[in-house]
Amino acid sequence: MATHVSIEPGRLYPQPGYTVQIDKEGKWTATQIFLCHRTSAVALMPRPGTSHPEIGFISVSQVTVNFTEGDLAEITCQYAGAEEKENEKANAVYTMGLSLSEEPLLSHLRYKDLPQGEREAIQLIQSGKDKDDQGNKLRDKVTSVRGIEALAKIDRGQTSCYSPRVTWRESWVRNRPVEAEELNKIGNYKVTIKEGWVIERQPMTGDHPAVKFHMPGYDGKALDSIPKPEISMSVDDILWCRYQTDATGALTGTPEIIVDSSDKDGVHYYPRDPAGSGGEGDCYVKLLKLELDGSSPRVRVYQQSDIEHWAQLWTGENVGYGVEIYKEHEESVNIYKFRRVDGRGSYISDMPDAYTTEQIRVVKDNETARVIGNGKTGSRTWRDCDNNDVFKIEWNDGLITSTGHLYMLCGCDGHSNNSSNNA
């Protein structure tokens, strides 16, 4: 005899015989079917995130409602989740992927040790030039075995090479979402940037050009290469352009793109003194920073145009001493003429003549310029006819240090006393 069960509105009836699966990464999935009165289906169907009635660490990921004949509604719930583990990577799965890309010939490991001068000469030859700015033949600069080999390949039309890439993927399942601060530990982002120049401006002299253009590179590959170089960056990394200068501020070598999360202090060139040379330096320009906007990466841009470097180390000529430091500028040769701050005079005499001998000197004390007197220190005392002190004057380094009203009524001249220190 058949038994009929009444499906009451407002009640959810779980059905027996649900299925459970576990994959190799530790992910649990289950399918559970519920029945209810069709009028209560929308209100009673479990929402995503609802825990399984018997397996508490898995929850609803997807729900489907099928309205059947009569007053029944069949609700199918898909559950997913993972067990709580001390080591959540215990079941991690590692996969390897391979790819092949076309790269510039000089980026091949075979040519990674090419001298920088030869590399630049070959790149200029590739761009269609045959001489440098001074009129020298670029091919004469390529002398190494590897350089001659690379140049021969370029001459016959081989300008690129195939570069294999290996990508490792680590995957595992856990029962909590990824936090924003963890993204930096999962992997790197591949960043490409639009190429830009480092523009060097110098005073034009003779055949020397006033403006030079330098294309930065990354990992031995110019930014204007096709395809563009991919730069590996993590969250909070900063992209910098670094270039070196010589003692006159002129660029040396090729600017390069580097990745570093810390701030960089440039050691710029500097002139020690007019008679000496300057110092070499590293210049850093901050381009961009990779940050997080919630859980999504974003770029904070600092440099949006070409980098301009002014190598304006002025040329000076010391023309002696005088009242004003700056004297004149000779426009034809771009030389600034200046004077030094100086004090003169000889202090051999114990009583120098104030009208013919300078009483003030300027001396160098390490990095400090000190103004000093004539080195004379002493005192003079006047006494009355009864040998009583009535007036005294003191001086230190040529400067009178006595205070008060410095005047006296003369009398009994022969009783004055003079004390002096000429150290």
Residue pairs with C-beta under 8 A, 6 or more apart in sequence:
7 13
7 35
7 36
7 37
7 71
7 72
8 37
9 37
9 39
9 40
10 37
10 40
10 44
11 36
11 37
11 40
11 44
12 34
12 35
12 36
12 40
12 44
12 75
13 34
13 35
13 36
14 32
14 33
14 34
14 53
15 32
15 33
15 34
15 35
18 30
18 31
18 32
18 33
19 30
19 31
20 28
20 29
20 30
20 55
21 28
21 29
21 30
22 28
22 29
23 29
23 173
24 91
24 93
25 91
25 92
25 93
25 171
25 172
25 173
26 82
26 83
26 85
26 90
26 91
26 172
26 173
27 80
27 81
27 82
27 173
28 55
28 57
28 58
28 79
28 80
28 81
28 82
28 83
29 58
29 78
29 79
29 80
30 52
30 55
30 58
30 78
30 79
30 80
31 76
31 77
31 78
31 79
32 52
32 53
32 76
32 77
32 79
33 74
33 75
33 76
33 77
34 44
34 45
34 46
34 74
34 75
34 77
35 72
35 73
35 74
35 75
36 44
36 45
36 72
36 73
36 75
37 71
37 72
37 73
38 67
38 71
38 72
38 73
39 71
40 73
41 65
41 67
41 73
41 75
42 65
44 75
45 63
45 65
45 75
45 77
46 60
46 63
46 75
46 77
47 60
47 63
48 59
48 60
48 61
48 62
48 63
49 59
49 60
50 59
50 60
50 77
51 57
51 58
51 59
52 58
52 59
52 60
52 79
55 79
55 81
57 81
57 82
57 83
57 84
57 175
58 79
58 80
58 81
59 79
59 80
59 81
60 77
60 78
60 79
61 78
61 79
61 80
62 77
62 78
63 75
63 76
63 77
63 78
64 75
64 76
64 78
65 73
65 74
65 75
65 76
66 73
66 74
66 75
66 76
67 73
67 74
68 74
81 175
82 88
82 173
82 174
82 175
83 175
84 175
85 174
88 172
88 174
89 170
89 172
91 172
91 173
92 170
92 171
92 172
93 170
93 171
93 172
94 168
94 169
94 170
94 171
95 168
95 169
95 171
96 166
96 167
96 168
96 169
97 166
97 167
97 168
97 169
98 164
98 165
98 166
98 167
99 164
99 165
99 167
100 162
100 163
100 164
100 165
101 162
101 163
101 165
101 227
102 160
102 161
102 162
102 163
102 227
103 160
103 161
103 162
103 163
103 221
103 225
103 227
104 159
104 160
104 161
104 221
104 222
104 225
105 111
105 150
105 153
105 154
105 158
105 159
105 160
105 161
106 114
106 119
106 122
106 123
106 150
106 220
107 161
107 163
107 219
107 220
107 221
107 225
108 161
108 163
110 146
111 119
111 146
111 147
111 150
112 220
113 146
114 122
114 144
114 146
114 147
114 150
115 144
115 147
116 253
116 254
117 141
118 141
118 142
118 143
118 144
118 147
119 147
120 254
121 132
121 138
121 139
121 141
121 142
122 142
122 147
122 150
122 151
122 154
123 222
124 132
124 138
125 138
125 139
125 151
125 154
126 154
126 159
129 138
130 137
130 138
130 139
131 137
131 138
132 138
132 141
133 207
133 208
133 209
133 212
134 207
139 151
142 148
142 151
153 159
178 186
178 295
180 292
180 294
180 295
183 235
183 292
183 295
183 297
184 234
184 235
184 236
188 232
188 233
188 234
189 232
189 233
189 234
189 290
189 297
190 230
190 231
190 232
191 230
191 231
191 232
191 233
191 239
191 290
191 299
192 228
192 229
192 230
192 231
193 223
193 228
193 231
193 239
193 257
193 287
193 288
195 215
195 222
195 223
195 224
195 228
196 216
196 223
196 303
196 305
196 306
196 307
197 213
197 214
197 215
197 306
197 307
198 213
198 214
198 215
198 216
198 241
198 243
198 251
198 255
198 306
198 307
198 309
199 211
199 212
199 213
199 214
199 306
199 307
199 308
199 309
200 211
200 212
200 213
200 214
200 250
200 251
200 309
200 311
201 210
201 211
201 308
201 309
201 310
201 311
201 312
202 208
202 209
202 210
202 211
202 212
202 249
202 250
202 311
202 312
203 210
203 312
203 334
204 210
205 334
212 251
214 243
214 251
214 254
214 255
215 222
215 223
215 224
215 254
215 255
216 222
216 223
216 241
216 243
216 254
216 255
216 256
216 257
217 223
217 229
217 254
217 255
217 256
217 257
218 229
218 231
218 256
218 257
219 229
221 229
222 229
223 229
223 257
231 239
231 257
231 259
232 259
233 239
233 259
233 290
234 261
234 290
235 290
235 291
235 292
235 297
236 261
236 289
236 290
236 291
237 259
237 260
237 261
237 289
237 290
238 259
238 260
238 261
238 262
238 263
238 286
238 287
238 288
238 289
238 290
239 257
239 258
239 259
239 286
239 287
239 288
239 289
239 290
240 257
240 258
240 259
240 260
240 264
240 284
240 285
240 286
240 287
241 255
241 256
241 257
241 258
241 284
241 285
241 287
241 303
241 307
242 255
242 256
242 257
242 258
242 264
242 282
242 283
242 284
242 285
243 251
243 253
243 254
243 255
243 256
243 282
243 283
243 309
244 251
244 252
244 253
244 280
244 281
244 282
244 283
245 251
245 252
245 268
245 269
245 280
245 281
245 283
245 309
245 311
246 252
246 269
246 278
246 280
247 269
247 271
247 277
247 278
247 279
247 280
248 269
248 278
248 311
248 313
249 269
249 278
249 309
249 310
249 311
249 312
249 313
250 311
251 309
251 311
252 280
255 307
257 287
264 284
264 286
265 284
266 281
266 282
266 283
266 284
267 279
267 281
267 282
268 281
268 283
269 278
269 279
269 280
269 281
269 313
270 278
270 279
270 281
271 277
271 278
271 313
272 278
272 279
274 316
274 317
274 318
275 318
278 313
283 309
285 303
285 307
286 302
286 303
287 301
287 302
287 303
288 299
288 300
288 301
288 302
288 303
289 299
289 300
289 302
290 297
290 298
290 299
290 300
291 297
291 298
291 299
291 300
292 298
314 334
314 336
315 333
315 334
315 335
315 336
316 335
316 336
316 337
316 338
317 335
317 336
317 337
317 338
318 338
318 339
318 340
319 327
319 337
319 338
319 339
320 339
320 340
321 339
321 340
321 341
321 342
321 344
322 339
324 339
325 338
325 339
325 341
326 336
326 337
326 338
326 339
327 337
327 338
327 339
328 336
328 337
329 335
329 336
329 337
330 337
341 362
341 369
342 362
343 358
343 360
343 361
343 362
343 363
343 371
344 358
344 361
345 352
345 357
345 358
345 359
345 361
345 374
346 357
347 357
347 374
347 375
349 357
350 376
350 420
350 422
352 359
352 374
359 373
359 374
359 398
360 371
360 372
360 373
360 374
361 371
361 372
361 373
361 374
362 369
362 370
362 371
362 372
363 369
363 370
363 372
364 370
372 397
373 397
373 398
373 399
374 397
374 398
375 397
375 398
375 422
375 423
376 395
376 397
376 398
376 420
376 421
376 422
377 395
377 396
377 397
377 420
377 421
377 422
377 423
378 394
378 395
378 418
378 419
378 420
378 421
378 422
379 392
379 393
379 394
379 395
379 419
379 420
380 392
380 393
380 416
380 417
380 418
380 419
380 420
381 389
381 391
381 392
381 416
381 417
381 418
381 419
382 389
382 390
382 391
382 392
382 408
382 415
382 416
382 417
383 389
383 390
383 412
383 415
383 416
383 417
384 390
384 411
384 412
384 415
385 411
385 412
385 415
387 415
390 408
391 408
392 402
393 400
393 402
393 406
394 400
394 401
394 402
395 401
395 402
400 406
